[in-house]
Amino acid sequence: MVESELHLADENAVAALAVALAPVLVEGGVIHLHGDLGAGKTTFARALIAALGVSGRIKSPTYSLIESYRAGGLSIHHLDLYRIADAGELEWLGLDEIADGASLILVEWPERGGAALPRPDLVLEFAYAPVGRRLALRPQSPRGRSWLAATSALHSVA
């Protein structure tokens, strides 16, 4: 599967997609989440983090820029760059240190981070539809392509 577009009827479908993807993400990687405010990026990220085994409150990093979690041997870093004005503001986050093979990095509003961000394995583009959301899944690396190929449940969530 090179690229896919899905229709997600509601928030439950967005969460179901996250649950379907979680098993193939346990070795880490980078996912960029694009879309307008309220399009489903944070809903997806929270559901994915929970599906990977993080219990308790999963906070939105809107004000802190980054929230980090641990699930088994996987470090998960959720970034929300909506409030930054310049990619230079990311220097103090230590992205070089967290972008290793044993980390999963989810980035909302990656266009604001530019070249300071690690390259994505998968780009998810959420958009409003007349009912629900449209989601384009665009793999950007062999890892991203393997994630989509291994996730046969993707079409059952649409």
Secondary structure, 3 states (H helix, E strand, C coil): CCCEEEEECCHHHHHHHHHHHHHHHCCCEEEEEECCCCCCHHHHHHHHHHHCCCCCCCCCCCCCCEEEEEECCEEEEEEECCCCCCHHHHHHHCHHHHCCCCEEEEEECHHHCHHHCCCCCEEEEEEECCCCEEEEEEECCHHHHHHHHHCHHHHHCC
